[in-house]
Amino acid sequence: MYISRMPVNTARFSARQLIESPYRMHAAVEAAFPPNAVRQSGEGRILWRLDALEQGHGMWLYVVSPEPPDLTHVIEQAGWPTRMEWESKDYTPLLSCIAAGQQWQFRLRANPVRKAREDKGRRPKAEPSSIVGKVQGHVTVRQQTDWLIARAQSHGFELLPDDNGDPSVVVSQRHRERFGRDGKTVTLATAVFEGRLRVTDSDLFRRTLCQGIGRAKGFGCGLMTVTPIRETGHEVLS
């Protein structure tokens, strides 16, 4: 597995087109691999995430993949072609050192959702059958935090407690995103989770870093990155 990142020049119109459409960015990331490249395997799959830096100081595109990407076309469209390029690193050294009991800082952009089991009457004009079974996005911080807590064990980690005994996680950049896909409008509820965790199952956690968490992985969700708690930031490419 490899982890890569490239700077995004948000001042460019073509870059903003990619940022505003996860469908277009998905296509751009996919085009970074030749037709015969391994896109998904038992080891991992292609994941990507856009990170907005604090105080508007730019944006980075992160990619985790079984093979290193060629992001030349993305740099030309959305970066600084004559000044900065992307960088890729072998993810194996970090993955191989994962062990139960370790504590990490993490960052995750996800699509927290649930499948509706009943019609709670919020749409009185709708038929119950049109509600039950549908995938609905969690919209409150509490719902989104509970969504992550509920998935932690099956993904090989637990959230560490903060000084008050609450889960050490901050939920930010909560958006309802809409974009076009094949003539239809896709709506995603997304959120960024940042906090501290403890590894409980090394194999499951390695799989989480390589396979992602939750839905909408093709649209920039599910990629978790980690750094040791003693360090600042979240990227492993530093």
Residue, then its C-alpha position, 0 to 999 in steps of 0.5 A: m500500500y502507498i499513501s500520497r498527497m498533493p497540494v491543491n491550488t484553491a485559487r484556480f477555477s479548475a481546482r474549485q470545480l474538482i473541490e465542489s464535485p466529489y464525483r469529478m474528484h473521484a474521476a480524477v483520482e481514478a485516472a491517476f491509475p492505468p486501466n490494468a492497475v490494482r484498485q482493490s484487493g484483500e490488502g486495500r483499496i483506493l481511498w482519497r480525502l480532501d483536507a482544508l487547512e486551518q485559517g484557509h491556508g490551502m488544501w491537500l488531497y490525500v490518496v491511499s492505494p495499492e499502487p502509487p498514483d500518477l497525479t500529473h493531470v491533477i497537478e496540472q488542473a488543480g495544483w502548481p505545475t511549475r512549483m510543487e508536485w505530489e509525493s508518495k510513500d510506502y505505507t508498509p512501515l507504518l502498517s507493519c508497526i501497528a500493535a494493540g495498545q498503541q495510541w494515535q491521533f486520527r483524522l477521518r472524513a466520513n459519511p455517517v448514515r443509518k438505514a431507517r427501520e421505521d417511519k417516525g412521522r416526520r414526513p406525513k405525506a410520504e408512504p411508510s414504505s418510501i421511508v423504511g429501509k432508506v439510507q439517511g444521514h446523521v445530522t447532529v454532532r451527537q448522532q455522528t459521534d455515536w455513529l463512530i463509537a458504534r463502529a470503533q470495535s469492529h474496526g480495531f480501535e476505541l476512542l480514548p476518554d478526555d479529561n471529563g471522561d467523554p470520548s476524545v473526538v471533535v466533529s467539525q466541517r459538517h456539511r450536506e453536500r450535493f453534486g451531479r452524477d449521471g444526470k441525478t443529484v447525489t446528497l451526502a451528509t459528511a463530517v470530519f472527526e479528529g481525536r485520539l484512539r487506542v488500537t484494540d485489534s491490530d489486524l482490524f485496524r490495519r484493514t481500517l487504514c487500508q479499506g476505510i470506514g463507512r459509505a461513500k468511499g468513492f466520494g472522498c469519505g472513509l480514509m482515516t490517517v494517524t500520527p503518534i499522539r506526541e506529534t502534531g498534525h495528522e499526515v504521515l507524509s511529513 
